[in-house]
Amino acid sequence: MKILLVGAYGQLGTDLRKTAPECVKLICPKKYEFNILNKEAVKNFISKVEVDLIINCAAYVKVDFAEEEVKEAFSVNSYGIKTIIDNLNKEIPIVHISTDYVFDGKKWKYKEPYYEDDVPNPINIYGISKLAGEYILRNYIEKHYIIRSSSLYGVAGASGKGGNFPYTILKKAKAGEKLRVIDDIYMVPTHTYDLAKGIWKLITDEYPYGIYHITHTGYCSWYEFAKKILEFAGLSADIEPVKHTEFPTKAKRPLWSVLGTKKGIELGPWEEGLERFIKMIS
Ligand SMILES: NC(=O)c1ccc[n+]([C@@H]2O[C@H](COP(=O)([O-])OP(=O)(O)OC[C@H]3O[C@@H](n4cnc5c(N)ncnc54)[C@H](OP(=O)(O)O)[C@@H]3O)[C@@H](O)[C@H]2O)c1
């Protein structure tokens, strides 16, 4: 199977490259060769390669900046997917990565995960632009997988964010800084190495097309996540739980963005994914 991987050198893209099954031949253009903001470049590249499937990991991921850089966020997260579609044989399946931030967090009341059939209602520009991308894909390409995941971390770090949460916590703890971490926003931290393996399973086992939530199981607050990072890394630090209102941000965030699935691909407990990550970077 010949697969074009867009955004191949980002955090998730890197782990998709590392975990690709043997039956897959990956084509991984650099951003200068396949910039989804550049229609001509996309058209030229696609006309030169014959692929059986596309995985799109390219995204604008700066949640707070997106509140100001609305055009940039929509250009990559919504319009970019249309550019790929416009230059493609419509029979070629597309795997597209989306986010827990398409939900508003109101399920917090019930402490119940968001499932694939829950109605999205994003509360920030990033989430709105990602949901628009989902709708574009669903409406133009029948053979699609939309994969929503949450709070990603991987060895490569998110290139769009300049790292990830575990790296920030480890760096601050090693520098002896006091840590103040939000304890009233809940999510499922997800290791991109495990997510990548889940995505390959979805593709190679030929699951039915549609929307999939793929994350680890369980959930925690950012404070609980930070405590586990320190525990697994064998570090001690002065760490204090704080309310999200103590860290005002430009973008509103859902206070509860725990995802669950009714479709069968689960990555195991979030603590185990984190333990694997800490071992990988040690
Ligand atoms: N990070 C999270 O916590 C999180 C949570 C839920 C869902 N997601 C979703 O997961 C996916 C992967 O995220 P990630 O953490 O791997 O982020 P990432 O490391 O920032 O990866 C995004 C990739 O997209 C590339 N890209 C950006 N603009 C592009 C363009 N115009 N044309 C081509 N490529 C472009 C980036 O290249 P450059 O670095 O060269 O710009 C980078 O390689 C995204 O769809 C994101 O929305 C992320």
PDBQT file of the ligand as one rigid body, heavy atoms in Angstrom, charges set to zero:
ROOT
HETATM    1  N1  LIG A 301      -0.960  18.462  19.981  1.00  0.00    +0.000 N 
HETATM    2  C1  LIG A 301      -2.107  18.163  20.574  1.00  0.00    +0.000 C 
HETATM    3  O1  LIG A 301      -2.220  18.231  21.802  1.00  0.00    +0.000 OA
HETATM    4  C2  LIG A 301      -3.282  17.698  19.757  1.00  0.00    +0.000 A 
HETATM    5  C3  LIG A 301      -4.461  17.284  20.415  1.00  0.00    +0.000 A 
HETATM    6  C4  LIG A 301      -5.517  16.799  19.642  1.00  0.00    +0.000 A 
HETATM    7  C5  LIG A 301      -5.417  16.736  18.269  1.00  0.00    +0.000 A 
HETATM    8  N2  LIG A 301      -4.278  17.170  17.655  1.00  0.00    +0.000 N 
HETATM    9  C6  LIG A 301      -4.187  17.088  16.200  1.00  0.00    +0.000 C 
HETATM   10  O2  LIG A 301      -3.198  16.112  15.888  1.00  0.00    +0.000 OA
HETATM   11  C7  LIG A 301      -2.567  16.441  14.642  1.00  0.00    +0.000 C 
HETATM   12  C8  LIG A 301      -1.052  16.365  14.788  1.00  0.00    +0.000 C 
HETATM   13  O3  LIG A 301      -0.632  17.304  15.771  1.00  0.00    +0.000 OA
HETATM   14  P1  LIG A 301       0.867  17.321  16.290  1.00  0.00    +0.000 P 
HETATM   15  O4  LIG A 301       0.821  17.377  17.774  1.00  0.00    +0.000 OA
HETATM   16  O5  LIG A 301       1.656  16.261  15.618  1.00  0.00    +0.000 OA
HETATM   17  O6  LIG A 301       1.303  18.787  15.766  1.00  0.00    +0.000 OA
HETATM   18  P2  LIG A 301       2.656  19.283  15.034  1.00  0.00    +0.000 P 
HETATM   19  O7  LIG A 301       3.836  18.593  15.623  1.00  0.00    +0.000 OA
HETATM   20  O8  LIG A 301       2.627  20.775  15.088  1.00  0.00    +0.000 OA
HETATM   21  O9  LIG A 301       2.476  18.769  13.551  1.00  0.00    +0.000 OA
HETATM   22  C9  LIG A 301       1.791  19.489  12.558  1.00  0.00    +0.000 C 
HETATM   23  C10 LIG A 301       2.538  19.311  11.277  1.00  0.00    +0.000 C 
HETATM   24  O10 LIG A 301       1.845  20.039  10.257  1.00  0.00    +0.000 OA
HETATM   25  C11 LIG A 301       2.816  20.688   9.460  1.00  0.00    +0.000 C 
HETATM   26  N3  LIG A 301       2.198  21.815   8.780  1.00  0.00    +0.000 N 
HETATM   27  C12 LIG A 301       1.741  22.979   9.318  1.00  0.00    +0.000 A 
HETATM   28  N4  LIG A 301       1.284  23.781   8.346  1.00  0.00    +0.000 NA
HETATM   29  C13 LIG A 301       1.439  23.108   7.184  1.00  0.00    +0.000 A 
HETATM   30  C14 LIG A 301       1.174  23.422   5.839  1.00  0.00    +0.000 A 
HETATM   31  N5  LIG A 301       0.670  24.615   5.483  1.00  0.00    +0.000 N 
HETATM   32  N6  LIG A 301       1.455  22.509   4.883  1.00  0.00    +0.000 NA
HETATM   33  C15 LIG A 301       2.005  21.316   5.199  1.00  0.00    +0.000 A 
HETATM   34  N7  LIG A 301       2.292  20.957   6.468  1.00  0.00    +0.000 NA
HETATM   35  C16 LIG A 301       2.025  21.860   7.449  1.00  0.00    +0.000 A 
HETATM   36  C17 LIG A 301       3.880  21.135  10.446  1.00  0.00    +0.000 C 
HETATM   37  O11 LIG A 301       5.092  21.450   9.770  1.00  0.00    +0.000 OA
HETATM   38  P3  LIG A 301       6.014  22.657  10.341  1.00  0.00    +0.000 P 
HETATM   39  O12 LIG A 301       6.362  22.302  11.742  1.00  0.00    +0.000 OA
HETATM   40  O13 LIG A 301       7.168  22.658   9.401  1.00  0.00    +0.000 OA
HETATM   41  O14 LIG A 301       5.161  23.904  10.266  1.00  0.00    +0.000 OA
HETATM   42  C18 LIG A 301       3.972  19.871  11.310  1.00  0.00    +0.000 C 
HETATM   43  O15 LIG A 301       4.851  18.932  10.726  1.00  0.00    +0.000 OA
HETATM   44  C19 LIG A 301      -3.130  17.803  14.238  1.00  0.00    +0.000 C 
HETATM   45  O16 LIG A 301      -4.178  17.596  13.314  1.00  0.00    +0.000 OA
HETATM   46  C20 LIG A 301      -3.700  18.354  15.521  1.00  0.00    +0.000 C 
HETATM   47  O17 LIG A 301      -4.758  19.263  15.264  1.00  0.00    +0.000 OA
HETATM   48  C21 LIG A 301      -3.204  17.641  18.364  1.00  0.00    +0.000 A 
ENDROOT
TORSDOF 0
